[in-house]
Amino acid sequence: MRYFAALFISTSIIFAGGEVPPQLDPYNPPFEPGVVLVKLKDDVQANRDQLARSVNPSFGVSSLDFLNLEFGLRTAEKVFTQAEQRSMPKMVQMPQGMIEAPNLHNIYRLSFDEDLSVEMMVKAYSEDPNVEYAEPDYLMRMMETTPDDPMYGQQWHLCGVRPIRFI
């Protein structure tokens, strides 16, 4: 009986393609190697001219520039290019009440050599007193689904939505 069960399982695996696609681990999501997202504190002023340099870009803040040199920063790009620093907080109405909208002007995408440990860089940047937070650039995947809304074709506004960059 065991022989038939083993034969059935191995035959099923062979005819099914041989490999089951890996499941995403929600506790360890994949991220882009060599890339760290860093949000500087709102009162930190980055030097735009020094960040735009193609060789040794820097923020003009000594502690951050030391980390940039230590890890070999290649590029530093603003994530929200149109966001400007606000002098007054912006309040937004949410279902749970009024909340303060986050200031997005100081978020940067830092690129390094892909061989460096992203976890180590995130830890180092997070410990800097000028940094609000640092995190890996997590990858997102678009789900392959078909809408089941019978009125989907009549939703004219969906063609005007610009999607996020997916891989």
Buried (B, 14 or more C-beta within 10 A) or exposed (E): EEEEEEEEEEEEEEEEEEEEEEEEEEEEEEBBBBBBBBBBEEEBEBBEEBBEEEEEBBBBBEBBBEBBEEBEBBBBEBBEEEBEEEEEEEEEEEEEEEEEEBBBBBBBBBBBEEEBEBEEBBEBBBEBEBBBEBBBBEEEEEEEEEEEEEEEEEEEEEEEEEEEEEE
